[in-house]
Amino acid sequence: MQSSLIDIQGRKISYLRVSVTDRCDMRCVYCMSENMEFLPRPEVLTYEELERLCTVFMSHGVRRIRLTGGEPLVRRDIGDFLLSLGRWIQPDATMPGLDELTLTTNGSQLTRYADTLVKAGVRRVNVSLDSLKPERFSTITRRGNLHQTLEGVRAARDAGLAVRINTVAMKGINDDEFDDLIAWCGEIGADLCLIETMPMGETGEDRRAQYLPLHAIRLSLQKRWTFEAANGAGGAGPARYVRVAETGQRLGFITPLSHNFCDSCNRVRLSCSGQLYTCLGSDGAVDLREILRTGGTDADILDAIDRSLARKPLRHDFLIPGNDAKVQGPSRLMSVTGG
């Protein structure tokens, strides 16, 4: 089923990221402040409200949903919600429903939920892990336990889930571990994705000092590893992949600052409070919760989605740390991987 959700640039929206909670059992230095003030529970959408919004998107061509947080697996009764959404996985692409339901997690709860994820039809998960050194992991996450996360990764693999490890590349913090991470991912059969730190949200840290341009990291890694073309390198997300010949696993790069991926953007983001964001670099949002809670129809929700897509920007603009120059996404006439 082709998406009927089309933004002002003509891009078809087929991928929805859904935050089910703003709460997390970690406080990663690039993600949130140590003393977070979380939303009052009445402001967070119920599972019924979340699923209703998801069904509106699916009915108009969204084929992939990724659950995020905060940490999605810390929300009470998340297993029931996973199983309910999993019912929408539809092998017939001509019918409304999902090709894929996925999850991004810090891994702390995977030993508890890996089997439930599989039962719900989830086939792969992304696990955030920025260091293989226990003390450094604890410092980055402020309260995480490396052993617990590694056990979660093991449980996911044992349950049959494909795993991608997401690592935020931070200058002077974990930039000496990329080779170790590539080797370890090869040993456990997981892909690895390196991500440039992004200047979004208040964390209490100066992320400008942590910024690493990934093109330089890639050049460095190529001196020690053999990179080959990876089939299906684009996928549904912003990562651009190579295959590491020595391990057989894929290595991805997400470069929102040094080289944007906006030209092929096919996704929007729904916050746990019902705010619909069309761009990760934009503060503008449409309030879908208000429509839900004032008796709005599905047609009212769709109208609000369309209004939001009419304002989806061509690209995001971030300041490059160190020179205060703005980096923009490629024009629609440029290749995502070139220029």
C-alpha positions in Angstrom: 0.0 0.0 0.0 1.5 3.3 -1.2 1.6 6.1 1.4 -0.9 8.9 0.8 0.9 11.0 3.4 3.1 13.3 1.3 4.9 16.4 2.5 5.3 19.7 0.8 8.6 18.4 -0.9 6.8 15.4 -2.4 8.4 12.9 0.0 6.1 10.0 0.9 5.9 9.3 4.7 6.0 5.6 5.4 7.9 5.5 8.7 6.6 6.6 12.1 8.8 6.8 15.2 6.6 6.6 18.4 7.8 7.6 21.8 5.8 5.7 24.4 7.4 7.4 27.4 9.8 10.2 28.3 11.1 8.2 31.3 14.3 6.3 31.3 16.4 4.3 33.7 19.6 6.0 32.4 20.7 9.6 32.0 23.1 9.5 29.0 25.2 12.6 28.8 24.2 13.4 25.2 20.4 12.7 25.7 19.0 14.1 28.9 20.0 16.0 32.0 20.9 14.2 35.2 18.0 15.7 37.1 15.1 15.3 34.7 11.6 16.6 35.3 9.4 14.1 33.6 5.9 14.7 32.3 2.9 14.3 34.7 1.3 11.0 33.8 -2.0 12.6 32.6 -0.1 14.4 29.9 1.2 11.1 28.5 -0.9 9.3 25.9 -2.5 6.1 27.0 -1.8 3.0 25.1 -5.3 3.2 23.5 -4.6 6.7 22.3 -1.2 5.7 21.0 -2.6 2.8 19.1 -5.5 4.9 17.6 -2.9 7.4 16.2 -0.8 4.5 14.9 -3.8 3.1 13.1 -4.6 6.4 11.4 -1.0 6.5 10.1 -1.1 2.8 9.0 -4.4 3.4 7.2 -2.8 6.0 5.0 0.4 4.1 4.1 2.8 4.1 7.1 4.5 0.6 6.9 7.2 0.9 9.6 6.8 1.8 13.2 9.7 2.2 15.6 9.0 2.4 19.3 11.3 4.7 21.3 11.4 6.6 24.6 13.0 7.6 26.9 13.4 3.9 27.4 10.3 2.2 26.0 10.7 -1.0 28.0 10.4 0.8 31.4 6.8 1.8 30.8 4.3 -0.4 32.7 2.5 -3.0 30.6 4.6 -2.3 27.5 4.4 -6.0 26.6 0.6 -5.8 26.1 1.0 -2.8 23.8 3.7 -4.6 21.8 1.5 -7.6 21.3 -1.4 -5.3 20.3 0.6 -3.4 17.7 2.1 -6.7 16.5 -1.4 -7.7 15.2 -1.0 -5.0 12.5 2.0 -6.7 10.9 0.6 -7.5 7.5 2.4 -9.7 5.0 0.2 -8.3 2.1 1.8 -5.0 1.3 -1.3 -3.9 -0.6 -3.3 -3.9 2.6 -3.2 -1.3 5.5 -0.7 -2.5 8.2 2.9 -2.9 9.0 5.8 -4.4 7.2 7.9 -4.0 10.3 7.6 -3.1 14.0 11.0 -2.3 15.6 12.3 -0.9 18.9 15.2 1.3 20.1 16.3 0.5 23.6 19.2 0.9 26.0 19.1 -2.9 26.6 18.6 -2.8 30.3 15.2 -4.6 30.1 15.8 -6.9 27.2 16.4 -10.0 29.4 12.8 -9.5 30.5 11.2 -8.6 27.2 13.1 -10.3 24.4 10.7 -13.2 24.1 7.7 -10.9 24.2 9.2 -8.8 21.4 9.6 -11.9 19.2 6.0 -13.0 20.0 4.8 -9.5 19.0 6.5 -9.9 15.6 9.5 -7.7 16.2 12.5 -9.1 14.3 15.2 -6.6 15.1 16.1 -4.0 17.7 18.5 -1.2 18.0 20.5 -1.1 21.3 22.2 2.1 22.5 25.7 1.2 23.8 28.5 3.7 23.8 31.3 1.9 25.6 32.5 -1.6 26.4 34.3 -0.4 29.5 32.3 -0.7 32.7 33.4 2.5 34.3 33.2 4.6 31.2 29.7 3.1 30.4 28.6 4.1 33.9 30.0 7.6 33.4 28.3 8.1 30.0 24.9 6.7 31.1 25.3 8.2 34.6 23.5 5.2 36.2 23.7 2.3 33.7 25.2 -1.1 34.3 27.2 -2.5 31.4 26.7 -6.1 32.5 23.0 -5.6 32.5 23.0 -4.2 29.0 25.3 -6.9 27.7 23.1 -9.6 29.1 20.1 -7.9 27.4 21.9 -8.0 24.1 22.7 -11.7 24.7 19.0 -12.4 25.5 17.9 -10.6 22.3 20.3 -12.6 20.2 19.3 -15.9 21.9 15.6 -15.1 21.3 16.4 -14.7 17.6 16.3 -10.9 17.3 18.7 -9.2 14.9 20.6 -6.5 16.9 22.1 -3.2 15.7 24.3 -1.5 18.3 24.0 2.3 18.2 27.1 4.2 19.4 27.2 8.0 19.7 30.8 9.0 18.7 32.1 11.5 21.3 35.5 13.1 21.1 37.7 12.4 24.1 35.1 10.1 25.6 34.8 6.9 23.5 36.8 7.7 20.3 39.4 5.0 21.3 36.8 2.2 21.2 35.5 2.0 17.7 37.8 -0.8 16.6 36.9 -2.8 19.7 33.2 -2.2 19.0 33.6 -3.4 15.4 35.4 -6.5 16.6 32.9 -7.2 19.4 29.9 -6.8 17.0 31.5 -9.3 14.7 31.8 -11.8 17.5 28.2 -11.5 18.5 26.7 -11.2 15.0 25.4 -7.6 15.4 25.6 -4.6 13.1 27.1 -1.4 14.4 26.1 2.2 13.7 28.1 5.2 14.6 26.2 8.4 15.2 27.3 12.0 15.3 26.2 13.8 18.5 23.4 16.2 17.8 22.7 19.6 19.5 19.1 18.8 20.6 17.7 19.1 24.1 19.2 20.2 27.4 21.6 17.7 28.9 23.8 19.7 31.2 26.8 18.9 29.0 28.6 20.9 26.3 28.2 18.6 23.3 30.1 21.0 21.1 33.3 19.7 22.7 32.3 16.1 22.1 31.5 16.5 18.3 33.4 14.1 15.9 32.8 14.3 12.2 32.3 10.7 11.1 34.0 11.1 7.7 37.3 11.4 9.5 36.5 8.4 11.7 35.6 6.4 8.6 38.9 7.3 6.9 40.8 6.2 10.0 38.9 2.9 10.3 39.6 2.1 6.7 43.3 1.8 7.5 42.5 -1.2 9.7 39.3 -2.7 8.2 38.2 -3.6 4.7 34.9 -1.9 3.8 32.7 -3.4 1.0 29.5 -2.2 -0.5 26.5 -3.3 1.6 23.3 -4.5 -0.1 20.3 -2.4 0.8 22.5 0.2 2.3 19.8 2.8 2.6 17.0 1.0 4.4 14.2 2.9 6.1 16.5 5.1 8.2 19.3 7.7 7.8 22.2 5.3 8.2 24.5 4.7 5.3 26.2 1.3 5.5 29.3 -0.6 4.5 30.1 -4.2 5.2 33.2 -5.0 7.2 34.9 -7.8 5.3 36.8 -9.1 8.4 33.6 -9.6 10.4 30.8 -10.0 7.8 28.7 -7.4 9.7 27.5 -4.0 8.6 28.8 -0.7 9.8 26.6 2.3 9.5 27.2 6.0 9.8 24.5 8.6 10.7 25.8 12.1 10.0 23.2 14.8 10.8 25.9 17.5 11.1 28.7 16.6 8.6 26.5 15.2 5.9 22.7 15.4 6.2 20.2 12.7 5.0 17.2 14.9 4.6 16.6 14.4 0.8 15.2 10.9 1.4 13.5 11.6 4.7 10.4 9.4 4.9 9.6 9.7 8.6 7.8 11.7 11.3 7.9 11.5 15.1 5.1 11.2 17.6 6.0 12.2 21.1 4.5 10.4 24.2 2.4 13.5 24.8 0.9 13.4 21.3 3.0 16.1 19.6 3.8 15.3 16.0 7.2 16.4 14.8 8.1 16.3 11.1 11.8 17.0 11.5 14.4 16.1 14.2 15.9 19.6 13.9 12.6 21.5 14.2 10.8 22.7 17.3 7.4 23.0 15.5 4.8 20.4 16.3 1.1 19.7 15.9 -0.8 18.7 19.0 -2.7 15.4 18.2 -3.5 14.8 21.9 -5.9 17.8 22.0 -7.8 16.3 19.0 -8.0 12.9 20.7 -9.2 14.2 24.0 -11.8 16.7 22.6 -13.7 14.0 20.6 -12.0 14.5 17.3 -12.6 12.0 14.5 -10.0 10.1 12.5 -10.6 12.6 9.7 -9.7 15.4 12.1 -6.5 13.6 13.0 -5.6 13.1 9.4 -6.3 16.8 8.6 -3.9 17.8 11.4 -1.2 15.4 10.0 -1.6 16.8 6.6 -1.2 20.4 7.9 1.9 19.3 9.7 3.4 17.7 6.6 2.7 20.9 4.7 5.3 22.5 6.9 7.9 19.7 6.9 11.1 21.5 6.0 13.3 20.5 3.1 16.2 20.0 5.5 17.4 20.6 9.1 20.0 23.2 10.0 22.5 22.6 12.8 25.5 24.6 13.8 28.8 22.7 13.3 30.7 22.8 16.6 33.9 24.7 16.4 33.1 27.0 13.5 29.5 28.0 14.1 28.7 27.3 10.4 25.3 25.9 9.5 25.2 22.5 7.8 22.2 21.9 5.7 20.7 18.8 4.1 21.3 18.1 0.4 19.0 19.7 -2.1 16.5 17.4 -3.8 18.8 17.3 -6.9 21.7 15.9 -4.9 22.5 12.4 -4.0 22.2 11.6 -0.3 25.6 10.0 -0.4 27.3 12.6 -2.6 28.1 16.3 -2.7 
